[in-house]
Amino acid sequence: MEPDEFTSVLQAVRAFVRKEVVAAEEEIEETDQIPDRLRRQAAEMGLFGYAIPEEYGGLGMSMSEEVRLVFELGWTTPAFRSMFGTNNGIAGQVLVNCGTERQKRAYLPVLASGEQIASFALTEPEAGSDPSGLKTRAVRDGDDYVINGQKRFITNAIWADLLMVFARTGEVSEGARNISVFVVPTGTPGVTIGPKDHKMGQRGAVTSEIFLDDVRVPAENLVGEVEGEGFSAAMRSLAKGRLHIAALTVGLADRLIDESLRHATTNRQGGRKLAEFQLVQAMLAESRTEAYAGRAMVLEAARSWDDGSDRRLAPSLCKLFCTEAVDRIADRAVQIHGGLGYMREVPVERFYRDARLFRLYEGTSEIQKLIIAKQLLKGFEA
């Protein structure tokens, strides 16, 4: 994007998030859904396609632009970003990175406009952060593939029009080498979307199980029209998604610090403002330091992503540090609020529950450590 155009988008999103979405946070928490009015406004602002190339109807943001946008989205409930996150991120990027030209032109414009929603159907009961053990199978039958399997914790599944379904097109013994990915419309016979999961936090961001029973799709729905590219497609999407999530937690950290400062400077104990107590000051200082470090990491990692110098190690470094840090910052925010921080009517209680998920999805902290160590050892010459 042109710098002036990006600045205008960033300012508009910041104003919208802080005025409209923040005002709706309690409504979203109570109803477990994003109001239609916010969905419509998000679509009008181009938020369903900010990371989709301009030639397919998106805004075509670079990674450096995307993380700055996501800092702003992180200021409010994570459910708002989740509403359009799969279109731009892990689901949409499968098509951006690996789709044929025909597939891109067929699907990306409707995702960018928000006309349709896509979900990333990778996780299974026995295949989470490490997808190499997935059991869903796709068997070639003439001009079609027949898919059978089960998926779990799939974001936006109940609203999805398209599923990016990862399935084996070979034997389990071959590990990740025979995983392929298919575009499966949710209206296809044999596709069943389960009820929404009841989660600890992030209400309004919906996940569900998906059941695939003899689902028949044309061979042209094989992404890239090449078997065995699914694992690579998943890893590319997840690496970008990890940097995106790191940026989101930086934005949430900023909100938590703001809530903490607001409480500490307006509430008193023993006639003194909470902010006058040195141990409260220490918690504020620790939180700001971690948020500052996370922001610097994300911006540098985004630069490395854009120039192609590092699209593997840096995203995992950021995902590990920032998601762990936001949990600590959320914990301190509750502590600074005291007993009030344990009450449902204050934002920090909700954000404390919301933050816990970031260490789990799109690769747990433990998986990030393994990736980081593998990259370090790979690049080290004794």
Secondary structure, DSSP 8 states (H G I E B T S, - for coil): --HHHHHHHHHHHHHHIIIIIHHTHHHHHHHTS--HHHHHHHHHTTTTSTTS-GGGTS----HHHHHHHHHHHTTS-HHHHHHHHHHHTTTHHHHHHH--HHHHHHHHHHHHTTSS-EEEE--BTTBSSSGGG---EEEEETTEEEEEEEEEEEETGGG-SEEEEEEESS-GGGGGGGEEEEEEETTSTTEEEEEE---SS-TTS-EEEEEEEEEEEEGGGBGGG-TT-HHHHHHHHHHHHHHHHHHHHHHHHHHHHHHHHHHHHH-EETTEEGGGSHHHHHHHHHHHHHHHHHHHHHHHHHHHHHHTS-SSHHHHHHHHHHHHHHHHHHHHHHHHHGGGGGSTTSHHHHHHHHHGGGGTTTS-HHHHHHHHHHHHHHT---
